[in-house]
Amino acid sequence: MTSVLISGAGVAGPALAYWLRRHGFEPTVVERAPGLRAGGQAIDVRGTALEVVDRMGLSAPLREARTRMRGMSVVDGDGNELMRSTERVRSSGRLDSDDVEVLREDLVELLYARTRDDVEYLFGNSIAELTQTGSGVEVGFVRGERRTFDLVVGADGLHSTVRRLAFGPEQPYVHHLGMYLAVFTTENLLDLDNWQVWIQDPANGVGGAVMSARDNTELRVYLGFGSEPLTYDRRDLDQQRQLLADRLAGLRWEVPRLLKAMWSAPDFYFDQVAQVRMPTWSRGRVTLLGDAGYAPALLSGQGTSLGLVGAYVLAEELGRAGADHQAAFDRYERRMRPFVDVNQALATENPGAGPAEESVERAKNAITLDA
């Protein structure tokens, strides 16, 4: 049985593990965190990705877990309402759409529950070294153990360790889109009722959003600012919090309360808004999946869907190719790259306002699973 090490237990990694098992492979998932990562933004499952979820038998629980937004409002830097809508929200589009918006950790939990009984998970560990041979990939782990796998897949995000080890430093591949964003959870300080509020101060290049979650017991907070690439320690969360607080010091409305809550948020996340663009996603017995190989940036709203569809296509091509992994990787890329290209284009189509609805409809269905 062909063994496959998958780095990353987010969305794409467990989805790939699920499909690999059904094609007769032996997947192992390694995750740096001690368990499934909590928190994170609301994410969208759209178009062809919904078909992938349906084929996994997860459509009903996914729709049960979806967010229940009633609408949104937009305010300026002083909190003055500029507009409101009960027909669409910026985070997911039209409220009567078949697309599903769900909290990231809810989808991750569904995927993990579907795979944990027949997939090996290595939490609290990560890959430190990859050595390719003619017959496999020798993997050295951070905790010291060494194992050999037939194939390795990097599904480990924008700052992928697998990509760095197989392709080199990230600078040629990670393309900054001029923004930084923080996401964190706090109590529902604003008493929002299935509602989201967007705050914008374009003159100062800052803004964000808040949305209620968990039956209105929580807020998911998004705060960001425009900037050229910055140098900071990605492991120093307090440095990142201070950076955000300094940049947003001029915003009024409820932002000071949100920034105060940020300091005690257990799931604070901060990073650049960026795309990953690579001439190829594979090298030898190593390939990349989802954000590690082709992050479209959150401005596209399609990162989750690309990961789910990519997992299905990669597993299917490996199943077809048997022992010829290179042929599988080549076909995976030929099928996925046009889909990736049209979805990455969404992020830059209309900076500051998001892509047109027609563009999203076209992009989310720009691939077929039955190729």
Rosetta blueprint (number, residue, H / E / L):
1 M L
2 T L
3 S E
4 V E
5 L E
6 I E
7 S E
8 G L
9 A L
10 G L
11 V L
12 A H
13 G H
14 P H
15 A H
16 L H
17 A H
18 Y H
19 W H
20 L H
21 R H
22 R H
23 H L
24 G L
25 F L
26 E E
27 P E
28 T E
29 V E
30 V E
31 E E
32 R L
33 A L
34 P L
35 G L
36 L L
37 R L
38 A L
39 G L
40 G L
41 Q L
42 A E
43 I E
44 D E
45 V E
46 R L
47 G L
48 T H
49 A H
50 L H
51 E H
52 V H
53 V H
54 D H
55 R H
56 M L
57 G L
58 L L
59 S H
60 A H
61 P H
62 L H
63 R H
64 E H
65 A L
66 R E
67 T L
68 R L
69 M L
70 R L
71 G E
72 M E
73 S E
74 V E
75 V E
76 D L
77 G L
78 D L
79 G L
80 N L
81 E E
82 L E
83 M E
84 R E
85 S E
86 T L
87 E L
88 R E
89 V E
90 R L
91 S L
92 S L
93 G E
94 R E
95 L L
96 D L
97 S L
98 D L
99 D L
100 V E
101 E E
102 V E
103 L E
104 R H
105 E H
106 D H
107 L H
108 V H
109 E H
110 L H
111 L H
112 Y H
113 A H
114 R H
115 T H
116 R L
117 D L
118 D L
119 V L
120 E E
121 Y E
122 L E
123 F E
124 G L
125 N L
126 S L
127 I E
128 A E
129 E E
130 L E
131 T E
132 Q E
133 T L
134 G L
135 S L
136 G L
137 V E
138 E E
139 V E
140 G E
141 F E
142 V L
143 R L
144 G L
145 E L
146 R E
147 R E
148 T E
149 F E
150 D L
151 L E
152 V E
153 V E
154 G E
155 A L
156 D L
157 G L
158 L L
159 H L
160 S L
161 T H
162 V H
163 R H
164 R H
165 L H
166 A H
167 F H
168 G L
169 P L
170 E L
171 Q L
172 P L
173 Y L
174 V E
175 H E
176 H E
177 L E
178 G E
179 M E
180 Y E
181 L E
182 A E
183 V E
184 F E
185 T E
186 T E
187 E E
188 N L
189 L L
190 L L
191 D L
192 L L
193 D L
194 N L
195 W E
196 Q E
197 V E
198 W E
199 I E
200 Q E
201 D E
202 P H
203 A H
204 N H
205 G L
206 V E
207 G E
208 G E
209 A E
210 V E
211 M E
212 S E
213 A E
214 R L
215 D L
216 N L
217 T L
218 E E
219 L E
220 R E
221 V E
222 Y E
223 L E
224 G E
225 F E
226 G E
227 S L
228 E L
229 P L
230 L L
231 T L
232 Y L
233 D L
234 R L
235 R L
236 D L
237 L H
238 D H
239 Q H
240 Q H
241 R H
242 Q H
243 L H
244 L H
245 A H
246 D H
247 R H
248 L L
249 A L
250 G L
251 L L
252 R L
253 W L
254 E L
255 V H
256 P H
257 R H
258 L H
259 L H
260 K H
261 A H
262 M H
263 W L
264 S L
265 A L
266 P L
267 D L
268 F L
269 Y E
270 F E
271 D E
272 Q E
273 V E
274 A E
275 Q E
276 V E
277 R L
278 M L
279 P L
280 T L
281 W L
282 S E
283 R E
284 G L
285 R L
286 V E
287 T E
288 L E
289 L L
290 G L
291 D H
292 A H
293 G H
294 Y H
295 A L
296 P L
297 A L
298 L H
299 L H
300 S H
301 G L
302 Q L
303 G H
304 T H
305 S H
306 L H
307 G H
308 L H
309 V H
310 G H
311 A H
312 Y H
313 V H
314 L H
315 A H
316 E H
317 E H
318 L H
319 G H
320 R H
321 A H
322 G L
323 A L
324 D L
325 H H
326 Q H
327 A H
328 A H
329 F H
330 D H
331 R H
332 Y H
333 E H
334 R H
335 R H
336 M H
337 R H
338 P H
339 F H
340 V H
341 D H
342 V H
343 N H
344 Q H
345 A L
346 L H
347 A H
348 T H
349 E H
350 N L
351 P L
352 G L
353 A L
354 G L
355 P L
356 A L
357 E H
358 E H
359 S H
360 V H
361 E H
362 R H
363 A H
364 K H
365 N L
366 A L
367 I L
368 T L
369 L L
370 D L
371 A L
